[in-house]
Amino acid sequence: MSDTTGGAGRRSYAGRSITVTFEAGRCRHAAECGRGLPEVFDTARRPWIRPDAADAGRVAEVVGRCPSGALRYEGVHGEEEPGRPSS
C-alpha cells in the first residue's frame, strides 16, 4: 500500500486491487466511510485509509456513499470511478 499526494490536495492510498483517493477540501465529514468500513477508514490511524483491509468491492461500495465526492476509487484496470460505482 502506498500513500501519495496528488494534485489539488488529493491523496492516494493504493491497495492490491483498488486505490482510494481523498480530497480533503471537498470532505464534509459525514463519516459515511468510517461507519461503513471502520477497518478501512479510521481517522485515528495513519494512514487513515487502508484499502486492503476489506474486499475491493466493499471498499468501492462504501466510497460510493461519500456524499461530497471527496472519496473516489480506481479499480484494477485503472478506471477512475467518481461517486457511485458502476452497476
PyMOL commands that set and color helices and strands:
alter all, ss='L'
color gray80, all
select helices_A, chain A and resi 7-9+24-26+32-36+51-53+56-63
alter helices_A, ss='H'
color red, helices_A
select strands_A, chain A and resi 2-5+10-14+19-23+71-74+80-81
alter strands_A, ss='S'
color yellow, strands_A
deselect
rebuild
show_as cartoon
